[in-house]
Amino acid sequence: MRPLRKAWWVLGVFVALILALGIGFYLRPVSYFNRLLYVQMDMAGARSRWITVNGIRLHYYDRGPESGEAVVLVHGLGGQAEDWRNLAPYLVRGGFRVITPDLPGFGRSERPADFSYSIPDQAATVVAFMDALGVKQADLGGWSMGGWIAQRIAIDHPDRIRRLMLFNSAGLNENPAWNTALFSPTNRAELDQLDDLLMPHPPQVPGFIADDILRISRGHRWVMRRALDTMLTGRDTTDGQLPQLKMPVLLVWGSEDRIFPLAQGKKMHALIPQSQFEVAEGCGHLAPVQCAEKMGPEVEGFLRK
């Protein structure tokens, strides 16, 4: 009877473990998805690292040969370093060293209460981050708010930037035609509205996952609000300074972007005489993660010029 009793005991432990995992997933699905994403990043060769910059502990990924030309990619509002997971491999295969930081307040980086989360202060942090890594010059890319930050760096430190890449970028003095409060949704209906803005054909999100996203949104709302409030003042817009840029500039835009419509991309292109403008047809604001197969070859080709 002892072997049978032991078998039942092992089975009971196994069932209890499965139940615990199932309950944990139901209550905190986003945490499970994030941990799976971290494992995938690790398996893809992305080196997860930490560094302290201006007293703020920042998380970042470093992938590709450390001797390669550095490419620094800056995520957008509410984003994280993992958002570049589908685009970065194209550059790594091209021999580039791809560095993707979590900005202060986002991803796994610290969220200091005394930080402004303004475009100029985030830009200064990225420059200090490059200094801390010993990156004297880099190809710089930014997506959405990250594009605005990248513009600020290219304007203030043109000697540090070989080539500039802007993906569905903010930065122009244009009032949003959408409700900016949706970036901190408070209920499922607002979350659905945000998804409609971000993606042409958003998937249906199960209720328990939506509730966990909303729980996380509540904890991050003050950071999002502080960042948005500084951007909406219009003080740091770049319309008047973009024509001063001298480095090669690539603009890549999703044709169906409802956050920063294609017309804004065309306006930015007109303001930068030497810029190259590429459109990802059928893609929305999340084009760098959802349409990387359309963007990747163009980006790699631009960096190889």
Order of alpha helices (4+ residues) and beta strands (2+ residues): alpha-alpha-beta-beta-beta-alpha-beta-alpha-beta-alpha-beta-alpha-alpha-beta-alpha-beta-alpha-alpha
